[in-house]
């Protein structure tokens, strides 16, 4: 199979290019012919488009978000290259579909598969009646290893300066409770939106899930009410991501747990002088830091029925994961044996496991080894590549079946 992978470029979010490169390498290891395109290179873009549209030799193409779907070249010409192509294109969504930076599902493609990170996104798409006619697949991103064996990782960590690592950017400057009326909400609507945010501060649920619960409690179960609340989801996301990340760090510091924070924006907050702030580092460097870390603390970025790839990357690099609760993680791993999950009502007590893990190398390494084995079996980019090909082959079978009936 000839597979085109739109890599993006190094000027984008630091995780995009390395992750798409890992996916391309996984396809190549499976024996497929892989063509990659750096979207900072116009020559590569034109060559990829030619392979798709002129030579028609591409069997499958893949990009993060809307990558590869639409280009405005230097000459001013706009390319919507999948509008009339039979080639299946896969858009790997990198965040919630209501994050304004996460696009792709609204672009035109004749045959289009979307992967999403949070199970309730399926409900969001359905209730909002968007991305209709597109195929969908729940698929968290894969983890990235450093290429070391467990024994090498243990040795690496024994001489490491990193005990507890938290890796996430400060999502927003939206620290104050939103004044919904500034964004067009009527006074009668503010109570509903306040309840959605309050629920997200109390329970480890997704934004879609929180909105559904709040509306159901008011007997507002029709889609029209959900769509009104969903129009405020970008603001809810900006506030609650920032709130949850700050809450985790505040609880760690209140417990006297030293933490190394990687990610931009934290120097502008309350943590300067209280924690070790490293700022944003390149993705490959963050993988190396993870390989040195004993424990990685993770917020789920509102993927409470999915997973952030930080979890799998930490496991594949021998770190014990202490993560915000996710139903998916609870299914894939044993809480208290493979990882440790916390929620917003009991976070203070649940984080007390961290000092115990730091004191006991044997216990920590036993837990990390079990998680490493499970992540290596189910949550690498190789596994994600296999799943994408399974989906693509089933959709191709469906296409041929329907063509035979016509």
C-alpha positions as CSV (number, residue, x, y, z in Angstrom):
1,X,0.0,0.0,0.0
2,X,1.2,3.5,-0.9
3,X,0.6,5.8,2.1
4,X,1.0,9.5,2.2
5,X,1.7,11.1,5.6
6,X,1.5,14.8,5.9
7,X,4.1,15.5,8.6
8,X,3.4,19.2,9.2
9,X,6.5,21.1,10.0
10,X,8.8,22.2,12.9
11,X,7.0,25.6,13.3
12,X,3.8,24.0,14.4
13,X,2.9,22.6,17.8
14,X,6.0,20.7,18.9
15,X,4.2,17.4,19.2
16,X,2.8,17.3,15.6
17,X,5.8,16.6,13.5
18,X,7.4,14.0,15.8
19,X,4.2,12.1,16.2
20,X,3.3,12.0,12.5
21,X,6.9,11.0,11.8
22,X,6.5,8.1,14.3
23,X,3.3,7.1,12.6
24,X,5.0,7.1,9.2
25,X,7.8,5.0,10.5
26,X,5.3,2.5,11.9
27,X,3.7,2.1,8.5
28,X,7.1,1.6,6.9
29,X,8.0,-1.1,9.5
30,X,4.8,-2.9,8.4
31,X,6.1,-3.1,4.9
32,X,4.2,-0.3,3.3
33,X,5.6,2.3,0.9
34,X,5.4,5.6,2.8
35,X,5.7,9.0,1.2
36,X,6.1,11.9,3.7
37,X,5.5,15.6,3.2
38,X,7.0,18.5,5.2
39,X,4.4,21.2,4.8
40,X,7.0,23.9,5.1
41,X,8.4,22.8,1.8
42,X,6.3,23.9,-1.2
43,X,8.1,21.5,-3.5
44,X,7.1,18.6,-1.3
45,X,3.5,19.8,-1.2
46,X,3.3,20.0,-5.0
47,X,4.9,16.6,-5.4
48,X,2.5,15.0,-2.9
49,X,-0.5,16.6,-4.7
50,X,0.8,15.3,-8.0
51,X,1.0,11.8,-6.6
52,X,-2.6,12.1,-5.3
53,X,-4.2,13.8,-8.2
54,X,-2.1,13.2,-11.3
55,X,-0.4,9.9,-10.9
56,X,-3.2,8.6,-8.6
57,X,-0.8,6.1,-6.8
58,X,-1.7,7.0,-3.2
59,X,-4.0,4.4,-1.6
60,X,-4.3,6.2,1.8
61,X,-3.3,9.6,3.2
62,X,-3.1,10.8,6.8
63,X,-2.6,14.2,8.5
64,X,-3.1,15.8,11.9
65,X,-6.2,17.9,12.1
66,X,-6.7,19.5,8.7
67,X,-3.2,18.9,7.5
68,X,-2.9,18.2,3.8
69,X,-6.5,19.0,3.0
70,X,-6.3,22.6,1.9
71,X,-3.3,24.7,0.9
72,X,-2.9,28.3,-0.2
73,X,0.4,28.4,-2.2
74,X,2.6,31.4,-2.8
75,X,0.9,32.1,-6.1
76,X,-2.4,32.5,-4.2
77,X,-4.0,29.3,-5.6
78,X,-6.1,27.4,-3.1
79,X,-6.1,23.6,-3.2
80,X,-8.9,21.6,-1.7
81,X,-7.3,18.4,-2.8
82,X,-9.6,15.7,-1.5
83,X,-12.9,17.3,-2.6
84,X,-13.3,14.8,-5.6
85,X,-10.8,12.1,-4.8
86,X,-11.7,8.5,-4.0
87,X,-8.6,8.2,-1.9
88,X,-9.5,7.8,1.8
89,X,-8.0,10.6,3.9
90,X,-7.6,10.3,7.7
91,X,-7.6,13.4,9.9
92,X,-6.1,12.7,13.4
93,X,-7.7,15.2,15.7
94,X,-5.3,16.4,18.3
95,X,-7.7,17.9,20.8
96,X,-11.4,18.4,21.4
97,X,-13.3,19.3,18.2
98,X,-14.5,22.5,19.9
99,X,-11.0,23.7,20.4
100,X,-10.7,26.4,17.7
101,X,-7.1,25.2,17.0
102,X,-8.4,21.7,16.2
103,X,-9.8,21.6,12.7
104,X,-10.1,19.1,9.9
105,X,-13.6,17.8,10.5
106,X,-15.2,20.7,8.7
107,X,-13.1,20.5,5.5
108,X,-14.3,18.9,2.3
109,X,-13.2,15.4,1.5
110,X,-15.1,12.8,-0.6
111,X,-13.9,9.9,1.7
112,X,-12.9,11.1,5.1
113,X,-12.1,9.3,8.4
114,X,-11.8,11.3,11.7
115,X,-10.1,9.9,14.7
116,X,-10.9,11.5,18.1
117,X,-9.3,11.4,21.6
118,X,-12.4,11.5,23.9
119,X,-15.2,9.0,23.6
120,X,-17.9,11.6,24.2
121,X,-16.8,13.5,21.1
122,X,-18.9,11.0,19.2
123,X,-21.9,12.3,21.0
124,X,-20.8,15.9,20.4
125,X,-20.5,15.3,16.6
126,X,-23.9,13.7,16.6
127,X,-25.8,16.2,18.7
128,X,-24.2,19.2,16.9
129,X,-24.9,17.5,13.5
130,X,-21.4,18.3,12.3
131,X,-19.0,16.1,10.4
132,X,-22.0,14.2,9.0
133,X,-21.2,11.8,6.3
134,X,-17.6,11.3,7.6
135,X,-16.4,8.1,9.2
136,X,-15.2,8.3,12.8
137,X,-12.9,6.3,15.0
138,X,-12.0,6.7,18.7
139,X,-8.3,6.5,18.9
140,X,-6.0,8.1,21.5
141,X,-2.5,9.0,20.2
142,X,0.3,6.6,20.6
143,X,3.2,6.8,23.1
144,X,6.8,7.5,22.2
145,X,9.6,5.5,23.7
146,X,13.3,6.4,24.0
147,X,14.6,3.1,22.6
148,X,16.0,2.0,26.0
149,X,15.4,-1.3,27.8
150,X,13.9,-1.3,31.2
151,X,17.3,-2.0,32.8
152,X,18.8,1.0,31.0
153,X,15.9,3.1,32.1
154,X,16.3,2.2,35.7
155,X,20.0,3.1,35.5
156,X,19.1,6.3,33.8
157,X,16.7,7.3,36.5
158,X,19.0,6.5,39.4
159,X,21.3,9.3,38.3
160,X,18.5,11.7,37.3
161,X,17.7,15.1,38.6
162,X,14.0,14.5,37.9
163,X,11.8,12.9,40.5
164,X,8.4,14.2,39.7
165,X,7.7,15.8,36.3
166,X,4.6,17.7,35.1
167,X,4.5,18.4,31.4
168,X,1.8,20.7,30.0
169,X,1.6,24.3,29.0
170,X,-0.4,26.9,30.9
171,X,-3.5,26.7,28.7
172,X,-5.0,30.1,29.1
173,X,-4.8,33.4,31.0
174,X,-8.5,32.8,31.8
175,X,-8.1,32.6,35.5
176,X,-11.2,34.4,36.6
177,X,-14.7,32.8,36.5
178,X,-16.1,33.8,33.1
179,X,-18.6,36.5,32.8
180,X,-20.8,34.7,30.4
181,X,-22.8,37.8,29.5
182,X,-19.7,39.3,28.0
183,X,-19.9,36.5,25.5
184,X,-23.5,36.9,24.6
185,X,-25.2,34.7,27.3
186,X,-28.5,35.9,28.7
187,X,-28.7,36.2,32.5
188,X,-31.0,33.1,32.5
189,X,-28.3,31.1,30.8
190,X,-25.5,31.9,33.2
191,X,-26.8,29.5,35.9
192,X,-26.6,26.6,33.4
193,X,-23.1,27.5,32.3
194,X,-22.0,28.0,35.9
195,X,-23.2,24.6,36.8
196,X,-21.3,23.0,33.9
197,X,-18.1,24.6,35.1
198,X,-18.8,23.7,38.8
199,X,-19.3,20.0,37.8
200,X,-16.1,20.0,35.9
201,X,-14.3,21.2,39.0
202,X,-15.9,18.5,41.1
203,X,-15.9,15.4,38.9
204,X,-13.4,14.0,36.4
205,X,-15.8,14.2,33.5
206,X,-15.5,15.6,29.9
207,X,-17.1,18.9,28.9
208,X,-19.7,17.1,26.7
209,X,-20.5,14.8,29.6
210,X,-20.8,17.7,32.1
211,X,-23.2,19.7,29.8
212,X,-25.3,16.6,29.2
213,X,-25.6,16.0,33.0
214,X,-26.5,19.6,33.8
215,X,-29.1,19.8,31.0
216,X,-30.6,16.5,31.9
217,X,-31.1,17.7,35.5
218,X,-33.2,20.5,34.1
219,X,-35.1,18.1,31.7
220,X,-33.5,19.9,28.8
221,X,-32.6,16.8,26.9
222,X,-33.3,18.0,23.3
223,X,-30.4,18.7,21.1
224,X,-31.4,22.4,20.7
225,X,-30.4,23.1,24.4
226,X,-27.2,21.2,24.1
227,X,-26.2,23.1,20.9
228,X,-26.7,26.4,22.8
229,X,-24.5,25.4,25.7
230,X,-22.0,23.9,23.2
231,X,-21.5,27.3,21.6
232,X,-19.7,28.2,24.9
233,X,-17.5,25.1,24.9
234,X,-14.3,26.9,23.7
235,X,-14.5,29.2,26.7
236,X,-15.3,26.4,29.0
237,X,-12.3,24.5,27.7
238,X,-10.0,27.4,28.1
239,X,-11.0,27.9,31.7
240,X,-11.2,24.4,32.9
241,X,-8.0,23.1,31.3
242,X,-6.2,26.0,33.1
243,X,-8.0,25.4,36.3
244,X,-7.3,21.7,36.4
245,X,-3.7,22.1,35.7
246,X,-3.2,24.7,38.3
247,X,-5.1,22.6,40.8
248,X,-2.8,19.6,40.3
249,X,0.3,21.8,40.8
250,X,-1.1,23.6,43.8
251,X,-1.9,20.2,45.5
252,X,1.6,18.9,44.7
253,X,3.3,21.9,46.2
254,X,0.9,22.0,49.2
255,X,1.9,18.4,50.0
256,X,5.6,19.4,49.9
257,X,6.3,17.4,46.7
258,X,9.0,19.0,44.6
259,X,8.0,19.1,40.9
260,X,9.7,20.0,37.7
261,X,7.3,21.8,35.4
262,X,7.8,21.7,31.6
263,X,5.6,23.9,29.4
264,X,5.2,27.5,28.6
265,X,3.3,30.2,30.5
266,X,3.9,29.1,34.0
267,X,6.5,31.8,34.7
268,X,3.6,34.3,34.6
269,X,1.6,32.5,37.3
270,X,1.9,31.7,41.0
271,X,4.5,29.0,40.7
272,X,7.6,31.0,40.0
273,X,10.0,30.4,42.9
274,X,7.9,27.6,44.2
275,X,8.7,24.9,41.6
276,X,11.4,24.3,39.0
277,X,10.2,25.9,35.8
278,X,11.8,24.7,32.6
279,X,9.6,26.3,30.0
280,X,8.7,24.7,26.7
281,X,11.3,22.2,25.4
282,X,11.4,20.4,22.0
283,X,9.3,17.2,21.9
284,X,12.4,14.9,21.6
285,X,13.9,16.6,24.6
286,X,10.7,16.0,26.6
287,X,10.8,12.3,25.8
288,X,14.4,12.3,27.1
289,X,13.3,14.1,30.3
290,X,10.5,11.5,30.7
291,X,13.1,8.7,30.4
292,X,14.8,10.3,33.3
293,X,11.7,11.0,35.4
294,X,10.7,8.6,38.2
295,X,7.1,9.8,38.3
296,X,5.0,11.7,35.7
297,X,1.9,13.5,36.9
298,X,-0.7,14.0,34.2
299,X,-3.8,16.0,33.7
300,X,-6.2,14.5,31.2
301,X,-6.9,17.8,29.2
302,X,-10.6,17.0,29.6
303,X,-10.1,13.6,27.9
304,X,-11.8,11.9,30.8
305,X,-13.2,9.1,28.6
306,X,-10.0,8.9,26.6
307,X,-6.3,9.5,27.2
308,X,-3.5,11.9,26.7
309,X,-0.5,10.4,25.0
310,X,1.7,11.7,27.8
311,X,0.5,8.7,29.8
312,X,1.7,6.1,27.3
313,X,5.0,8.0,26.6
314,X,5.7,8.0,30.4
315,X,5.0,4.3,30.6
316,X,7.1,3.4,27.6
317,X,10.0,5.3,29.3
318,X,9.7,3.5,32.7
319,X,8.0,6.3,34.7
320,X,5.2,5.6,37.1
321,X,2.1,7.6,36.0
322,X,-0.1,9.5,38.5
323,X,-3.0,10.7,36.4
324,X,-6.3,12.4,36.5
325,X,-9.1,9.8,36.3
326,X,-10.2,8.6,32.9
327,X,-12.7,5.7,32.3
328,X,-10.5,4.6,29.4
329,X,-7.3,4.4,31.5
330,X,-9.3,2.6,34.2
331,X,-10.2,0.0,31.6
332,X,-6.8,-0.4,30.1
333,X,-4.8,-0.4,33.3
334,X,-5.3,-1.5,36.9
335,X,-5.5,1.5,39.2
336,X,-3.0,1.1,42.1
337,X,-1.0,-1.6,40.2
338,X,-0.1,-0.1,36.8
339,X,-0.8,3.5,37.5
340,X,-2.5,5.8,40.1
341,X,-5.6,7.8,39.3
342,X,-6.9,10.8,41.1
343,X,-10.1,12.8,41.0
344,X,-11.0,16.4,42.1
345,X,-12.8,15.5,45.3
346,X,-10.0,13.3,46.7
347,X,-6.8,14.6,45.0
348,X,-5.1,15.6,48.2
349,X,-5.2,12.1,49.7
350,X,-4.6,10.4,46.4
351,X,-1.3,12.3,45.7
352,X,0.1,11.0,49.0
353,X,1.2,7.9,47.1
354,X,3.9,9.9,45.4
355,X,6.3,10.2,48.5
356,X,5.8,6.5,49.1
357,X,6.8,5.7,45.5
358,X,9.8,7.9,45.7
359,X,11.1,6.2,48.9
360,X,10.7,2.7,47.5
361,X,12.7,2.0,44.3
362,X,11.6,-1.6,44.2
363,X,7.9,-0.9,44.4
364,X,8.2,1.9,41.8
365,X,10.1,-0.2,39.3
366,X,7.7,-3.1,39.7
367,X,4.7,-0.8,38.9
368,X,6.5,0.8,36.0
369,X,7.5,-2.5,34.6
370,X,3.9,-3.8,34.5
371,X,2.7,-0.6,32.9
372,X,5.6,-0.6,30.4
373,X,4.6,-4.1,29.2
374,X,0.9,-3.1,28.7
375,X,1.8,0.1,27.0
376,X,4.2,-1.6,24.7
377,X,1.6,-4.2,23.7
378,X,-1.3,-1.8,23.1
379,X,-0.4,1.9,23.1
380,X,2.5,2.5,20.7
381,X,2.3,4.2,17.3
382,X,2.8,0.7,15.8
383,X,-0.5,-0.3,17.4
384,X,-2.2,2.9,16.2
385,X,-1.0,2.3,12.7
386,X,-2.4,-1.2,12.7
387,X,-5.8,0.1,13.9
388,X,-5.9,2.8,11.2
389,X,-5.2,0.2,8.5
390,X,-7.9,-2.1,9.8
391,X,-10.4,0.8,9.6
392,X,-9.1,1.8,6.1
393,X,-9.4,-1.8,4.8
394,X,-13.0,-2.1,6.2
395,X,-14.0,1.2,4.6
396,X,-12.5,0.1,1.3
397,X,-14.4,-3.2,1.5
398,X,-17.6,-1.1,2.2
399,X,-16.9,1.1,-0.9
400,X,-16.4,-1.9,-3.2
401,X,-19.5,-3.6,-1.8
402,X,-21.6,-0.6,-2.5
403,X,-20.1,-0.1,-5.9
404,X,-21.0,-3.7,-6.8
405,X,-24.6,-3.0,-5.8
406,X,-24.9,0.0,-8.0
